[in-house]
Amino acid sequence: MAHDRRCKADAKYPTAFDQMKELTDLRTELPWLADVPRDVCAQLLVELDKAWQRCFKRLGHAPHWKRKGHDRAPMIAPQKFRIEGDGRNGVVVFPKLGTVSAVVHRLPRGATKTCALVRDGDAWFACVTVEFEQPDPLPGTKPAVAIDRGVVNLLADSDGHRVPNTRPFERIRKQLTRAQRTVARRKKGSKNQHKARAVVACLHRKARRQRDAVLHRESNYYAKNHGTVFVERLDIRSMTKSAKGTIEEPGTRVRQKSGLNRAILNSGWGRFVEMLRYKVVPEGGQVIGVPAAYSSQTCAECGVVDATSRRSQSEFECVACGHRANADVNAARVLLSRGSHGDSLWRDAARGRPVKQKLRVARRGTRPKIEAQVSVVGPR
């Protein structure tokens, strides 16, 4: 029964330990279940329990039923496995499954805990989890940097370094469209449809690897050369909501918003911050989020906030002091200023300044417009 249909009186959910006690009887009744090692089945129950706990704490969605040929559920083998050989001569030995040939590109360091077999398109991967002691990192003395994330420029930092967005998914979009049409035309459940789906999965994997290669290279660069990394706090889920609206109140510029949402999601903004965190912290650094409000409209030299200063996507020219710079680099320097002087100081400075009203002379037949110019005199 679904978890949201249970009555409140029967709101207790079985834990992984409770289900493991029923596993022995199930393996007797279902012979196909006995073909899988028991510790693998038990580990799957542990992962299911973790997923439910995340759901109860509102950290993720509820787990759903897996369907054969549609959903990918990794087979996790806890401890009872071993890795032998190196390079293309390596093998992974599992109970009951036996010896599986593998390309061991890196021997595990420390005590091996679990090994998950994951299928990605037409390839299988063995993801090994290890446990080892790592000394506490020394306090970092490297310089700080701020990073602004965008769509045209994937990254732009306060030092002037810019990384263009290669947009790997856009480059294969036509191929992906044709491949998905082929899947739709094949007979449902046939072998030809499975082959067509494998082509689609390989295209997705190719684009994902190209994107992750750029993110890994840049995150490693910042982890090695900078101690404190400031990034803008963005609610990506809210930023990429659909603009369709409802039947009573339909949205406007839906196709443009859909293209922007696709570009944001394909850029991997959240993935990049995750890579930064697990690479910068072991080096003795830290990743700090700072407010992103009006960073693209604020001058990094005088602190004046004006929307007209952003002349174009790449050009920024302050209307007050005449400072000119790349718009993304200027926003990164604003983020560096906010992070270096603290969020509270910046918020107090921005909140305490009045909004100056400037009236324009209205021509005949037009309505008068009011322009608001906010001047923020704070830490720079």
C-alpha positions in Angstrom: 0.0 0.0 0.0 1.3 3.5 -0.8 2.7 5.4 2.1 0.4 8.3 1.6 -2.8 6.1 1.8 -2.1 4.6 5.1 -4.3 5.6 8.0 -2.8 7.6 10.8 -3.3 4.7 13.3 -1.1 2.4 11.2 1.6 5.0 10.5 4.6 2.8 11.6 6.8 1.8 8.7 9.0 -1.4 8.7 12.7 -0.7 9.0 15.4 -2.5 7.2 16.0 -4.8 10.2 12.3 -5.8 10.3 12.3 -6.7 6.6 15.5 -8.7 6.9 13.8 -11.0 9.3 11.2 -11.8 6.6 13.9 -12.3 3.9 14.7 -15.9 4.9 11.1 -17.1 4.4 10.8 -15.2 1.1 14.0 -16.8 -0.3 12.4 -20.2 0.5 9.1 -19.3 -1.2 10.6 -17.6 -4.2 13.4 -19.7 -5.8 14.5 -16.8 -8.1 15.2 -14.7 -5.1 17.6 -17.3 -3.7 19.7 -17.0 -6.9 20.9 -13.6 -5.6 23.3 -13.6 -2.6 21.6 -12.8 0.7 23.9 -10.0 1.6 23.0 -8.3 -1.7 19.3 -8.5 -0.9 19.9 -7.2 2.6 22.0 -4.3 1.4 19.1 -3.3 -1.0 16.8 -3.2 2.0 19.3 -0.9 3.8 19.4 1.4 0.8 15.6 1.4 0.7 15.4 2.3 4.4 17.8 5.2 3.8 15.6 6.5 0.9 12.5 6.4 3.2 14.4 8.2 5.9 15.4 10.9 3.5 11.7 11.2 2.4 10.5 11.5 6.0 13.1 14.3 6.7 11.9 16.1 3.5 15.3 15.7 1.8 14.0 13.8 -1.2 11.0 12.2 -2.9 9.5 8.9 -1.9 11.1 5.8 -3.6 9.0 4.3 -6.3 8.6 0.8 -7.6 11.3 -0.3 -10.1 10.3 -1.8 -13.4 12.3 -4.2 -15.4 14.0 -2.6 -18.4 13.0 0.9 -17.4 14.5 1.7 -14.0 18.1 1.2 -13.1 18.7 -0.2 -9.6 22.3 -0.9 -8.8 23.4 -4.3 -7.4 25.3 -3.5 -4.2 27.6 -6.2 -2.8 28.8 -5.5 0.7 32.4 -6.6 1.6 32.2 -10.2 0.1 34.0 -9.4 -3.1 37.6 -8.9 -4.1 39.5 -7.1 -6.9 42.5 -8.8 -8.6 44.9 -7.6 -11.2 45.4 -4.2 -12.7 44.5 -2.4 -15.9 42.8 -4.4 -18.6 43.9 -7.7 -16.9 41.8 -7.0 -13.8 38.8 -8.9 -12.5 36.2 -8.5 -9.8 35.2 -11.7 -8.0 31.6 -11.9 -6.5 29.9 -14.8 -4.6 27.6 -16.8 -6.9 28.2 -14.4 -9.8 31.8 -15.5 -10.1 34.6 -13.7 -11.9 33.9 -10.7 -14.0 36.5 -9.2 -16.3 37.1 -5.5 -15.6 39.4 -2.6 -16.5 40.8 -1.6 -13.1 42.0 1.9 -13.7 42.9 2.5 -10.1 43.4 0.1 -7.2 41.3 0.9 -4.1 43.1 2.5 -1.2 42.0 1.4 2.3 39.4 -1.2 3.3 36.8 -1.9 0.7 33.2 -1.7 2.0 30.7 -2.0 -0.9 30.8 -2.5 -4.6 27.8 -1.4 -6.7 27.3 -2.7 -10.3 25.7 0.1 -12.3 24.6 -0.1 -15.9 25.1 3.0 -18.1 23.9 2.5 -21.6 25.8 -0.5 -23.1 28.5 -0.5 -20.4 28.7 -1.7 -16.8 30.7 0.0 -14.0 31.8 -1.3 -10.6 31.7 1.6 -8.1 33.8 0.6 -5.0 33.4 2.4 -1.7 36.5 2.4 0.5 37.3 3.5 4.0 40.6 5.0 5.1 42.0 7.5 7.6 42.9 10.9 6.2 44.7 13.5 8.3 43.1 16.8 9.0 44.0 19.3 6.3 46.2 22.2 7.3 44.6 25.7 7.3 44.8 27.1 3.8 46.7 30.3 3.0 45.7 30.4 -0.7 43.9 33.5 -2.0 40.1 33.8 -2.1 38.1 33.8 -5.3 34.5 34.3 -6.3 32.7 32.5 -9.1 29.8 33.6 -11.2 27.9 30.9 -13.0 26.1 31.6 -16.3 24.7 30.2 -19.5 27.0 31.8 -22.2 30.0 31.8 -19.9 29.8 28.6 -17.8 32.1 30.2 -15.2 33.6 33.6 -14.6 35.8 34.4 -11.5 36.9 37.5 -9.9 40.5 37.1 -11.3 39.1 37.5 -14.9 39.2 33.8 -15.8 36.3 32.8 -18.0 35.2 29.4 -19.2 32.8 29.3 -22.2 29.9 27.0 -22.1 30.5 24.2 -24.6 26.8 23.1 -24.5 27.4 19.4 -25.2 23.7 18.6 -25.1 22.9 21.2 -27.7 25.4 19.7 -30.1 23.8 16.3 -30.0 20.2 17.6 -29.8 19.4 16.7 -33.5 20.9 13.2 -33.1 19.0 12.7 -29.9 15.7 13.8 -31.4 16.1 11.3 -34.3 17.1 8.5 -31.9 14.1 9.1 -29.7 11.8 9.1 -32.7 13.3 5.7 -33.7 12.5 4.4 -30.2 8.9 5.6 -30.5 8.4 3.9 -33.9 9.7 0.5 -32.8 7.4 -2.2 -31.5 6.9 -1.9 -27.8 9.0 -4.4 -25.9 10.9 -5.7 -29.0 14.6 -6.3 -29.3 14.8 -3.5 -31.9 13.3 -1.1 -29.4 15.9 -2.1 -26.8 18.7 -1.5 -29.3 17.2 2.0 -30.1 17.0 2.8 -26.4 20.7 1.9 -26.0 21.6 4.4 -28.7 19.7 7.1 -26.8 21.4 6.2 -23.6 24.8 6.3 -25.3 24.1 9.8 -26.6 23.1 11.0 -23.1 26.2 9.4 -21.7 28.5 11.1 -24.2 27.1 14.6 -23.5 27.2 14.0 -19.7 30.8 12.9 -19.8 31.8 16.0 -21.9 30.1 18.3 -19.4 31.6 16.5 -16.4 35.1 16.7 -17.9 34.9 20.5 -18.0 33.4 20.7 -14.5 36.1 18.3 -13.0 38.9 20.2 -14.7 37.7 23.6 -13.4 36.8 22.5 -9.9 40.2 20.8 -9.6 41.9 24.1 -10.7 40.1 26.1 -8.0 40.8 23.5 -5.3 44.5 23.6 -6.1 45.0 27.3 -6.4 42.4 28.9 -4.0 41.6 28.5 -0.4 38.2 30.2 -0.1 35.7 29.9 -2.9 32.7 32.2 -2.9 29.7 31.1 -5.0 26.3 32.7 -5.4 23.4 31.1 -3.6 20.9 30.1 -6.2 17.6 28.2 -6.0 18.0 26.3 -9.2 14.7 24.4 -8.7 12.8 27.7 -8.6 14.7 29.2 -11.4 13.9 26.4 -13.8 10.2 26.1 -13.1 7.9 26.0 -16.1 6.2 29.2 -17.3 3.2 27.4 -18.9 0.9 28.6 -16.1 -2.7 27.3 -16.0 -5.7 27.3 -18.3 -7.2 30.3 -16.5 -3.9 32.2 -16.4 -1.6 30.9 -19.2 2.0 32.0 -19.1 3.9 34.2 -21.5 7.1 33.6 -23.4 6.8 29.9 -22.6 9.2 28.7 -25.3 11.9 31.2 -24.4 11.6 30.2 -20.7 11.8 26.6 -21.7 15.0 27.1 -23.6 16.5 29.0 -20.7 15.5 26.2 -18.3 17.1 23.6 -20.5 20.3 25.7 -20.8 20.6 26.1 -17.0 20.0 22.4 -16.3 22.4 21.3 -19.0 25.1 23.6 -17.6 25.4 21.6 -14.3 25.5 24.5 -11.9 24.6 22.4 -8.9 27.0 19.6 -9.9 29.8 22.1 -10.1 29.3 23.2 -6.5 29.2 19.6 -5.3 32.5 19.0 -7.0 34.0 22.1 -5.4 32.9 21.1 -1.9 34.5 17.6 -1.9 37.7 18.9 -3.6 38.3 22.2 -1.8 37.7 21.0 1.8 40.4 18.2 1.8 42.8 20.9 0.6 42.1 23.0 3.7 39.8 25.4 2.0 36.1 26.2 2.2 33.2 26.9 -0.2 30.9 29.7 1.0 27.6 30.8 -0.6 26.8 34.5 -0.8 23.7 36.4 -1.8 23.2 36.7 -5.6 20.6 39.5 -5.6 21.5 42.4 -8.0 25.0 41.1 -8.4 24.8 41.6 -12.2 23.5 45.2 -11.8 26.0 46.3 -9.1 29.2 48.1 -10.0 32.3 46.4 -8.4 34.1 49.8 -8.1 31.5 52.3 -6.7 28.7 49.9 -5.6 25.9 51.7 -7.5 23.0 49.4 -8.4 21.4 50.2 -11.7 19.9 47.9 -14.3 21.0 50.2 -17.2 24.6 49.5 -16.3 24.2 46.1 -17.8 24.4 47.1 -21.4 24.4 43.6 -22.9 25.1 40.0 -21.9 28.8 40.6 -21.9 29.2 44.4 -21.4 28.9 46.3 -18.1 29.4 50.1 -17.9 28.5 51.8 -14.7 26.2 54.8 -15.1 27.8 56.5 -12.1 31.6 56.1 -12.3 32.0 54.9 -15.9 33.7 51.6 -14.9 33.7 49.2 -17.8 34.3 45.4 -17.5 32.9 42.1 -18.6 29.5 41.7 -17.0 30.2 38.2 -15.6 33.6 39.2 -14.3 32.1 42.3 -12.7 29.4 40.2 -11.0 32.1 37.8 -9.7 34.0 40.7 -8.1 30.8 41.9 -6.5 30.4 38.4 -5.0 33.9 38.5 -3.7 33.3 41.8 -2.0 30.1 40.5 -0.4 31.8 37.3 0.8 34.9 39.0 2.1 33.0 41.5 4.2 30.2 39.2 5.4 26.5 38.8 4.4 25.1 40.8 7.2 27.2 43.9 6.5 26.1 43.8 2.9 22.4 43.3 3.8 22.5 46.2 6.2 24.1 48.5 3.7 21.6 47.5 1.0 18.6 47.8 3.3 19.6 51.1 4.8 19.8 53.1 1.6 16.8 54.9 0.3 15.5 54.4 -3.3 15.9 57.6 -5.2 13.0 58.4 -7.6 13.9 60.1 -10.9 11.0 61.5 -13.0 11.1 61.8 -16.8 9.1 64.3 -18.8 6.1 62.6 -20.3 5.4 63.1 -23.9 1.9 63.5 -25.3 0.1 60.2 -25.6 2.5 58.3 -23.3 2.4 57.5 -19.6 5.1 58.9 -17.3 7.7 56.3 -16.3 9.5 56.3 -13.0 13.1 54.9 -12.9 14.5 53.8 -9.6 18.2 54.1 -9.0 19.5 52.4 -5.8 22.9 53.4 -4.6 24.5 51.0 -2.3 27.5 52.4 -0.4 29.0 49.5 1.4 32.0 47.3 1.4 33.7 47.0 -2.0 
